[in-house]
Amino acid sequence: MECVIGDLGRRLQPKFARYYTAEGLIYYIEGMGMIEVTKLNGVKILVNPHLLEIVEETPDTVITLTTGKKIIVKESRQEIKNLVKSYRKDIFAE
């Protein structure tokens, strides 16, 4: 994985260090700025909650990112909503 350098040419703080995977998703260091969801095949992935655009149940839960990428996950729409709310509460508590 390759670490992205900030706009001013300096390394970003670990909380904001970005990594790219073969799928093109942006992953942050685990437990730092990400929510964990489970794909239908059982693989757990971390998703940047700032990139969530739409979460819909059709009946599977489909997350659409602002990049246009779609991810089908096991969690319900309400569970995703609760994960994002919890993440945002943690940010504002700091």
C-alpha positions as CSV (number, residue, x, y, z in Angstrom):
1,M,0.0,0.0,0.0
2,E,1.1,3.5,-0.7
3,C,0.7,6.4,1.7
4,V,-0.6,9.6,0.2
5,I,1.3,12.8,0.9
6,G,-0.7,15.9,1.8
7,D,-1.3,18.9,-0.4
8,L,1.7,20.8,1.0
9,G,4.0,17.9,0.4
10,R,4.1,16.7,4.0
11,R,2.9,13.4,5.4
12,L,-0.6,13.5,6.8
13,Q,-1.3,12.7,10.4
14,P,-1.9,9.0,11.0
15,K,-5.6,9.6,11.6
16,F,-5.8,11.0,8.1
17,A,-3.3,8.7,6.3
18,R,-4.9,7.3,3.2
19,Y,-4.2,4.1,1.5
20,Y,-5.5,2.7,-1.8
21,T,-6.4,-0.9,-2.5
22,A,-6.7,-2.8,-5.8
23,E,-10.4,-2.0,-5.7
24,G,-9.7,1.7,-5.6
25,L,-11.4,2.2,-2.2
26,I,-9.7,4.6,0.2
27,Y,-8.8,2.9,3.6
28,Y,-7.7,4.7,6.6
29,I,-5.7,3.2,9.5
30,E,-8.1,0.7,11.2
31,G,-10.1,2.4,14.0
32,M,-9.1,5.8,12.7
33,G,-11.7,7.5,10.6
34,M,-13.5,4.4,9.2
35,I,-16.6,2.3,9.7
36,E,-16.4,-1.4,9.4
37,V,-19.0,-3.2,7.2
38,T,-19.3,-6.8,5.9
39,K,-19.6,-7.7,2.3
40,L,-22.0,-10.5,1.3
41,N,-19.1,-12.9,0.9
42,G,-18.2,-12.3,4.6
43,V,-15.2,-10.1,4.0
44,K,-15.0,-7.2,6.5
45,I,-14.0,-3.9,5.0
46,L,-13.4,-0.4,6.3
47,V,-15.3,2.4,4.5
48,N,-14.7,6.2,4.8
49,P,-18.0,7.5,6.1
50,H,-17.4,10.9,4.5
51,L,-17.6,9.2,1.1
52,L,-21.1,7.8,1.7
53,E,-23.7,9.3,-0.7
54,I,-26.6,6.9,-0.6
55,V,-27.5,3.8,1.5
56,E,-30.5,1.9,0.3
57,E,-32.1,-1.5,1.0
58,T,-33.3,-3.3,-2.2
59,P,-33.6,-5.8,-0.2
60,D,-29.7,-6.1,0.1
61,T,-28.1,-3.0,1.5
62,V,-26.3,-1.1,-1.2
63,I,-23.8,1.7,-0.3
64,T,-23.1,4.2,-3.0
65,L,-20.0,6.3,-2.6
66,T,-19.4,9.8,-3.9
67,T,-16.9,8.2,-6.3
68,G,-19.8,6.2,-7.9
69,K,-18.6,2.9,-6.5
70,K,-21.3,0.6,-5.1
71,I,-20.8,-1.9,-2.3
72,I,-23.3,-4.5,-1.2
73,V,-23.1,-5.2,2.5
74,K,-24.8,-7.4,5.1
75,E,-25.6,-4.6,7.5
76,S,-29.0,-3.0,7.4
77,R,-29.5,0.7,6.4
78,Q,-30.3,1.5,10.1
79,E,-27.0,-0.2,11.2
80,I,-25.0,1.8,8.7
81,K,-26.8,5.0,9.9
82,N,-25.9,4.1,13.5
83,L,-22.3,3.4,12.6
84,V,-22.0,6.8,10.9
85,K,-23.7,8.6,13.8
86,S,-21.3,6.9,16.3
87,Y,-18.3,7.8,14.2
88,R,-19.4,11.5,14.0
89,K,-20.0,11.6,17.8
90,D,-16.5,10.3,18.3
91,I,-15.0,13.0,16.1
92,F,-16.9,15.8,17.9
93,A,-15.9,14.4,21.3
94,E,-12.2,14.9,20.6
